Amino acid sequence: MAHPLWPLFDLRIRSARLELRLPTDDELVALAALARAGIHDAAEMPFAFPWSTKESPRFEREFAQYHWGARASWRPADWSLDLMAVRGGRPIGMQGIFAREFATFRTVKTGSWLGRDFQGRGLGKEMRAAVLALAFDGLGAEVAKTEAFVVNTASAGVSRSLGYEPNGVGRLAPLGEPRDTLRFRMTREMWRSRERPPVAIEGLEGCRELFGGGPG
């Protein structure tokens, strides 16, 4: 184990084109610069919390604080794993997977962002599929949920293409104005009902207890 104090740094998820891993502090600097360079059009806000439009240096400081806070507040009953997606040695975005009371509900939620230069290449779908493999095949999740604003057709398209089913409509107000969202849901049976591209998961045994769900 390379990181005995925080074994989540040893977790690796590898797909055909990507590696997902927890970023170090130095890598957070590169990720903040990538996000600052642009994720979405200025007229849009695809996130439930409007973190992507803050001005520098507040943007960079709060970006780092968010990730430090996720480590500091981690509990097996309430965890947030934000993984850096790397392609060809370069960070291209982040893929998050979150859960509360995972041992009881066996349910995860996901969220992600991708640098502007890497959008439209199927990488967002590959990122999501990688963490779904971690959830269903590695951790023994029973349900995965996700949500996107109605106008965020790219995110909804990823969900549909991976085999999620519609799960109702919600509302969020990141800028104070309520907007409708589309909710999606996938069960472990749905995940396993179709052939998926291979995903390799390394380092999970060393940090499994941190997820609070017992053997996968």
Buried (B, 14 or more C-beta within 10 A) or exposed (E): EEBEEEBBBBBBBBBEBBBBBBBEEEBBBBBBEBBBEEBBEEEEBBBBEEBBBBEEEEBBEBBBEBBEEBBEEBEBEEBBBBBBBBBEEEBBBBBBBBBBEBEEEBBBBBBBBBBBEBBEEEBBBBBBBBBBBBBBBBBBBBBBBBBBBEBBEBBBEBBEEBBBEEBEEBEBEBEEEEBEBBBBBBBBEBBEEEEBEEBEBEBBBBBBEBBBBEEB
